[in-house]
Amino acid sequence: MADVLKKVPVREQEPKVRATNFDEVCLGYNKDEAVEEAQRCLGCKKAKCMEGCPVQIHIPDFIGAVKEGDFAKAYSVISESSALPAICGRVCPQESQCEGRCIRGIKGEAVSIGKLERFVADWAREQGIKPAAPAEKNGKKVAVIGSGPAGLTCAGDLAKLGYDVTIFEALHKAGGVLVYGIPEFRLPKDGVVLPEVENVKSLGVKIETDVIIGKSVTIDELMEKEGFDAVFIGSGAGLPKFMGIPGETACGVFSANEFLTRNNLMKAFDENYDTPIFHGKKVAVVGGGNVAMDAARTALRLGAEVHIIYRRSEEELPARKEEVHHAKEEGIIFDLLTNPVEILEDENDWVKGIRCVRMELGEPDASGRRRPVEVKGSEFDIDVDTVIMSLGTSPNPLISSTTKGLEINKRKCIVAAEDTGATSKAGVFAGGDAVTGAATVILAMGAGKEAAKGIHEYLSQK
């Protein structure tokens, strides 16, 4: 009998091996491991884990089905709530959500809910199981802007209710941040993301790529000329932020967005593709979130020595603990309590180094984290040839500036009701990073789900 206080370990590629390739790091559970891990679940009647799930998956039911080896039933339970289980099982911060509330975690380790969800979704994909399309259409049209997690979730839920849904995607591939933001070694594109997108299409959802809302067509035109009864804006937050320090315009300075998009969407990491990317030998990544870890671990795989520069201590790092652990195992250097003040350039305007200062932590700020304070006279230089800025993103103002009557806040985010996604413009709803600023995949999915309910209620009353 396995130790019920400990999780069944998950197989992973060895750190030294995976640091040189873009294959998936985590190998997941096999059938026997999944059933063994499911046995640890107590099947709580008032399941705390569900309170931590933004899309409200009935976790005890799906894990109960895994216990019995009924993986088809487990997939059916998950599919009632989630359009993207193979993705969520890989990239959700389960440790602070469902697993963070698990009763097992009080006297031992929480049940590996995320890894079990991944196993079930992968099993269903291998068996060719797809969600069933609705029998009847209700005759109403809804436009969804953006094919990221918020858009795909909203579109899938509306399609199940019989709506005629069209997703408009600005890029040439559907998936949003799932294809351009998260690296291949965390989320395989052809093997995982593409089949999940196809599952949403199998519900009857149409996806039109290379359509830039605000340029190709406006929201007002979609509603007034193309007959859409409602619109959901799930366009994400793709506008990068910079520090405003000297030298930021030097050659060799990237935003994390550009760096990851070139590598993920355009496969610049694959020598069979012609997309250019500068392969730095010494790279500094500024920031401490999941995107910073993704950029750092990508640069490492392209052959660089990589430093993560973060102005607070390890305790305040916003990235998932698993991502930090993997980055350290792979050999990434963490320069903590460190803040850049200037990017140094050579005579040809190329990056040659980054000047930093030491920081110490003072009193907590509005975020609850201790505020970093500069240590006077502590400047020092790090020799690098590439700097990647990973300081967060904000929504592109193109949609808000071309849509009449759409209210935005001072952060340029669309103002929308939390429970319905309704905006200041009748019939227009919004959710995900376009409303909150950069956040997680699962929170965007939760917002897409709420907006689908809000749109259904709005159109049912019309």
C-alpha positions in Angstrom: 0.0 0.0 0.0 1.4 3.4 -1.0 1.9 6.1 1.6 -1.4 8.1 1.6 0.4 11.2 3.0 2.6 11.5 0.0 1.7 12.2 -3.7 2.6 9.5 -6.3 5.7 11.1 -7.8 5.4 12.4 -11.4 8.1 11.4 -13.9 10.1 14.2 -15.5 12.9 14.6 -17.9 16.3 14.8 -16.2 17.3 18.5 -15.7 20.6 18.2 -17.7 18.8 16.5 -20.6 15.8 18.8 -20.8 17.9 22.0 -20.5 19.0 21.2 -24.1 15.6 20.4 -25.7 12.1 21.7 -26.1 10.3 18.4 -25.3 7.8 18.5 -22.4 9.5 18.5 -19.0 6.7 16.7 -17.1 5.8 13.3 -18.4 2.6 12.8 -16.4 1.0 9.8 -14.8 0.3 6.4 -16.5 -2.9 4.5 -15.7 -1.6 2.7 -12.7 -0.1 5.8 -11.2 -3.3 7.8 -11.8 -5.5 5.2 -10.1 -3.0 5.0 -7.2 -3.0 8.8 -6.7 -6.8 8.9 -7.0 -7.1 6.5 -4.1 -5.7 9.2 -1.9 -8.8 11.4 -2.4 -11.2 11.3 0.5 -14.2 12.2 -1.7 -15.3 15.0 0.6 -19.0 15.7 0.5 -18.4 19.5 1.0 -15.4 19.6 -1.2 -13.1 22.5 -0.4 -11.1 21.8 -3.6 -14.0 22.9 -5.7 -14.1 26.3 -3.9 -10.6 26.9 -5.3 -11.5 26.1 -8.9 -12.4 29.1 -11.0 -14.4 26.9 -13.5 -16.0 24.8 -10.8 -15.0 21.3 -12.0 -16.7 18.7 -9.8 -13.4 17.4 -8.6 -14.5 14.6 -6.2 -16.7 13.0 -9.0 -14.0 13.0 -11.6 -11.4 11.6 -9.2 -13.9 9.0 -8.0 -14.3 7.8 -11.6 -10.5 7.6 -11.9 -10.4 5.5 -8.8 -12.7 3.0 -10.5 -10.7 3.1 -13.7 -13.6 4.7 -15.6 -11.6 7.4 -17.4 -14.4 8.1 -19.9 -16.8 9.1 -17.1 -14.0 11.2 -15.5 -13.6 13.1 -18.8 -17.3 13.6 -19.1 -17.4 15.1 -15.6 -14.5 17.5 -16.4 -16.0 18.5 -19.8 -19.2 19.7 -18.2 -17.1 22.6 -16.7 -13.9 23.0 -18.6 -13.2 23.4 -22.3 -9.4 23.0 -21.9 -8.6 20.2 -19.4 -5.3 19.1 -21.0 -4.1 22.7 -20.8 -5.3 23.4 -17.3 -3.8 20.2 -16.0 -0.4 21.5 -17.2 -0.4 25.3 -16.5 -2.9 26.0 -13.7 -1.5 27.1 -10.4 -3.2 24.2 -8.6 -1.1 24.6 -5.5 -2.8 27.9 -4.7 -6.3 26.9 -6.0 -7.8 23.4 -5.8 -4.9 21.6 -4.2 -4.3 24.6 -1.9 -7.7 23.7 -0.3 -7.4 19.9 -0.3 -8.0 18.4 3.1 -5.3 15.8 2.5 -2.8 18.7 2.5 -3.4 19.4 6.2 -1.5 16.3 7.4 0.4 15.4 4.3 0.6 16.4 0.6 -2.5 17.5 -1.3 -4.0 15.1 -3.9 -2.4 15.8 -7.3 -5.6 17.1 -8.8 -3.9 18.9 -11.7 -1.9 15.9 -12.8 -5.0 13.7 -12.6 -6.9 16.2 -14.8 -4.0 16.1 -17.3 -4.0 12.3 -17.3 -7.8 12.1 -18.0 -7.7 14.7 -20.7 -4.6 13.1 -22.4 -6.3 9.7 -22.2 -9.5 11.1 -23.8 -7.5 12.6 -26.6 -5.6 9.4 -27.3 -9.0 7.6 -27.5 -10.4 10.2 -29.9 -13.1 11.2 -27.5 -14.6 14.7 -28.2 -17.3 16.7 -26.5 -20.7 16.4 -28.2 -22.1 19.3 -30.2 -25.6 20.6 -29.3 -28.6 19.1 -31.2 -30.2 22.4 -32.0 -29.2 26.0 -32.7 -31.2 28.9 -31.2 -30.7 31.2 -34.2 -28.7 33.9 -32.3 -25.1 34.9 -33.3 -22.3 35.8 -30.9 -18.9 37.1 -31.9 -15.9 36.3 -29.7 -12.8 38.4 -30.0 -9.6 36.4 -29.2 -9.0 32.7 -29.2 -7.1 32.5 -26.0 -8.4 30.7 -22.8 -11.2 33.3 -22.1 -12.4 33.3 -25.7 -12.3 29.6 -26.2 -14.1 28.9 -22.9 -16.8 31.5 -23.6 -17.3 30.2 -27.2 -17.5 26.6 -26.1 -20.1 27.3 -23.4 -22.2 29.4 -25.7 -22.0 26.7 -28.5 -23.3 24.1 -26.0 -26.3 26.4 -25.4 -27.1 26.5 -29.1 -25.6 29.8 -30.2 -23.9 30.4 -33.6 -20.4 31.4 -32.4 -17.6 32.9 -34.5 -14.2 33.6 -32.9 -12.1 36.3 -34.5 -8.3 35.9 -34.0 -5.7 38.5 -34.9 -2.8 36.0 -35.4 -2.6 33.2 -38.0 -3.1 30.4 -35.4 -5.8 30.0 -32.8 -4.9 29.6 -29.2 -3.8 33.1 -28.0 -1.3 33.0 -25.2 -1.5 29.2 -25.2 0.4 29.2 -28.6 2.5 32.4 -28.4 3.2 32.8 -24.7 3.7 29.5 -23.0 6.8 27.5 -24.2 6.6 24.1 -25.9 8.4 22.4 -23.0 5.5 23.3 -20.7 2.6 23.1 -23.2 3.1 21.2 -26.5 1.4 23.0 -29.3 0.6 20.3 -31.9 0.1 17.6 -29.3 -2.0 19.4 -26.7 -3.2 23.0 -27.7 -4.3 22.2 -31.2 -6.5 19.2 -30.2 -8.1 21.3 -27.5 -8.9 24.1 -30.0 -10.3 21.4 -32.4 -12.5 20.1 -29.5 -14.0 23.6 -29.2 -14.5 23.7 -33.0 -16.3 20.3 -32.8 -19.0 22.0 -30.8 -19.8 24.1 -33.9 -17.6 27.1 -33.2 -16.1 28.9 -36.3 -12.7 30.4 -36.0 -11.5 33.2 -38.4 -7.8 34.0 -38.1 -5.9 37.1 -39.3 -8.8 39.4 -38.3 -7.7 42.4 -36.3 -10.7 43.8 -34.5 -10.4 47.6 -34.7 -8.6 47.4 -38.1 -10.1 44.7 -40.2 -13.5 45.3 -38.7 -14.8 47.1 -35.6 -17.1 45.8 -32.9 -19.7 48.4 -34.0 -19.6 47.0 -37.5 -20.0 43.4 -36.3 -23.2 44.4 -34.4 -24.7 46.9 -36.8 -23.7 45.4 -40.2 -22.9 41.7 -39.6 -25.9 40.8 -37.4 -24.1 39.7 -34.2 -26.5 39.9 -31.3 -23.7 40.0 -28.7 -19.9 40.3 -28.6 -17.4 38.9 -26.0 -14.0 40.6 -25.9 -11.3 38.2 -24.7 -8.4 39.8 -26.5 -5.9 39.5 -23.6 -3.2 41.9 -22.6 -0.4 41.8 -25.2 1.1 45.3 -24.8 4.5 44.9 -23.0 5.7 47.2 -20.2 9.2 48.6 -19.9 11.1 50.2 -17.0 12.0 53.5 -18.7 15.7 53.2 -17.8 18.6 54.4 -20.0 19.6 52.0 -22.8 16.3 50.2 -23.1 16.2 50.9 -26.9 19.6 49.1 -27.5 19.8 46.2 -29.9 19.5 43.0 -27.9 16.7 44.3 -25.6 13.4 42.3 -26.0 10.1 42.3 -24.4 9.3 38.8 -23.1 6.2 38.9 -25.4 8.3 39.3 -28.5 10.9 36.8 -27.4 8.4 34.1 -26.6 6.2 34.8 -29.6 9.1 34.4 -32.0 10.1 31.1 -30.3 6.6 29.6 -29.8 4.4 30.8 -32.6 7.1 31.0 -35.2 9.2 28.1 -33.9 12.5 30.1 -33.9 13.9 27.4 -31.6 13.7 24.9 -34.5 16.6 25.1 -37.0 14.2 23.8 -39.7 12.3 27.2 -39.5 13.7 30.5 -40.9 12.3 32.9 -38.2 15.2 35.0 -37.0 16.0 35.2 -33.3 19.1 36.5 -31.6 20.8 33.7 -29.7 22.3 35.5 -26.8 25.3 33.9 -25.0 24.6 35.7 -21.7 21.0 36.7 -21.0 19.4 38.8 -18.2 15.7 38.3 -17.7 14.2 41.2 -15.6 11.1 40.1 -13.6 10.0 37.2 -11.4 6.7 35.9 -12.7 5.8 32.8 -14.7 6.5 34.7 -18.0 10.0 35.5 -16.7 10.6 31.9 -15.9 9.3 30.9 -19.4 11.6 33.4 -21.1 14.6 32.4 -19.0 14.2 28.7 -19.6 13.7 29.3 -23.3 16.9 31.3 -23.5 18.7 28.6 -21.6 17.6 26.0 -24.2 18.9 28.3 -27.0 22.3 27.9 -25.4 22.7 30.9 -23.1 23.9 31.4 -19.5 20.8 33.0 -18.0 20.3 35.4 -15.0 16.9 36.2 -13.5 17.0 39.7 -12.0 14.3 40.3 -9.4 14.0 43.2 -7.0 12.5 41.2 -4.1 13.5 38.0 -2.3 12.6 34.4 -3.3 9.7 34.4 -0.9 8.0 37.2 -2.9 8.6 35.6 -6.4 5.2 35.6 -8.1 6.0 32.6 -10.3 4.7 29.1 -9.4 7.0 27.2 -7.1 7.2 24.4 -9.6 8.5 26.8 -12.3 11.1 28.3 -10.0 12.2 24.8 -8.9 12.5 23.6 -12.5 14.5 26.8 -13.5 17.0 26.2 -10.6 17.4 22.5 -11.5 18.2 23.5 -15.1 21.0 25.9 -14.0 19.4 29.4 -14.2 21.1 31.9 -11.9 18.8 34.0 -9.6 20.0 37.5 -8.8 17.5 38.4 -6.1 17.1 41.7 -4.3 18.6 43.3 -7.4 17.2 46.0 -9.6 18.4 47.3 -13.0 19.1 51.0 -13.4 20.7 51.1 -16.8 21.4 48.9 -19.8 25.0 49.4 -21.1 25.6 49.7 -24.8 28.7 49.2 -27.0 29.8 51.5 -29.8 27.4 49.8 -32.2 24.3 50.3 -29.9 24.3 46.6 -28.8 23.8 45.5 -25.3 27.1 44.8 -23.5 25.9 44.7 -19.9 23.3 45.7 -17.3 24.0 48.0 -14.3 22.1 47.0 -11.2 21.7 48.1 -7.6 21.2 45.9 -4.5 17.8 46.1 -2.8 16.6 45.4 0.8 13.0 44.8 1.9 11.2 47.5 3.8 7.6 47.7 5.0 4.7 46.0 3.1 3.2 47.9 0.2 -0.4 47.9 -1.2 0.1 44.4 -2.6 1.0 43.1 0.9 4.5 42.3 -0.2 7.5 44.1 1.4 8.5 47.1 -0.6 12.1 46.9 -2.0 14.3 49.8 -1.1 17.6 50.7 -2.9 20.9 50.2 -1.0 22.8 53.4 -1.7 26.3 53.0 -3.3 25.6 49.3 -4.2 25.8 49.6 -8.0 27.4 46.8 -9.9 27.5 45.5 -13.6 26.6 42.1 -15.1 28.1 41.3 -18.5 25.3 40.3 -20.8 24.5 40.6 -24.5 20.7 40.2 -24.3 18.1 41.7 -21.9 14.5 40.4 -21.8 12.0 42.6 -20.0 9.3 40.6 -18.3 7.4 43.3 -16.3 3.8 42.5 -17.1 1.5 43.6 -19.9 -1.5 45.7 -20.4 -4.4 45.5 -23.0 -3.8 46.8 -26.5 -5.9 50.0 -26.8 -6.9 49.3 -30.4 -10.3 47.7 -29.5 -11.3 50.3 -26.8 -10.3 53.2 -29.0 -12.4 52.0 -32.0 -15.5 51.0 -30.1 -18.1 53.7 -29.2 -19.3 53.8 -25.6 -16.8 51.2 -24.2 -15.5 52.4 -20.8 -11.9 51.7 -19.8 -10.1 52.4 -16.5 -6.8 54.2 -15.8 -4.8 51.0 -16.6 -6.4 50.9 -20.0 -8.3 47.8 -19.0 -12.0 47.3 -20.1 -14.4 47.9 -17.3 -16.7 44.9 -17.0 -19.0 43.4 -14.3 -17.3 40.6 -12.4 -20.4 38.3 -12.3 -21.6 38.8 -15.9 -18.8 40.3 -17.9 -21.2 43.1 -19.1 -19.4 46.3 -20.2 -20.8 49.9 -20.5 -21.9 49.1 -24.1 -25.1 47.1 -24.4 -24.6 43.6 -25.8 -20.8 43.8 -25.4 -19.1 41.6 -22.7 -15.5 41.2 -21.7 -13.3 39.0 -19.5 -9.8 37.7 -18.9 -6.6 39.8 -19.2 -8.4 42.5 -21.3 -10.3 43.3 -18.0 -7.9 42.4 -15.2 -4.5 42.9 -16.9 -2.1 40.0 -17.1 -3.2 37.0 -15.0 -3.5 33.2 -15.2 -5.0 30.9 -17.9 -7.6 29.5 -15.4 -8.7 32.9 -14.2 -9.3 33.9 -17.9 -11.3 30.7 -18.4 -13.4 31.5 -15.3 -14.1 35.0 -16.7 -15.1 33.5 -20.1 -17.4 31.1 -18.3 -19.1 33.9 -16.3 -19.5 36.0 -19.5 -21.1 33.1 -21.4 -23.7 32.9 -18.6 -24.1 36.7 -18.7 -24.6 36.7 -22.6 -27.1 33.8 -22.4 -29.1 35.7 -19.7 -28.9 39.0 -21.7 -30.0 37.4 -25.0 -32.7 35.3 -23.3 -34.3 38.5 -22.0 -34.1 40.3 -25.3 
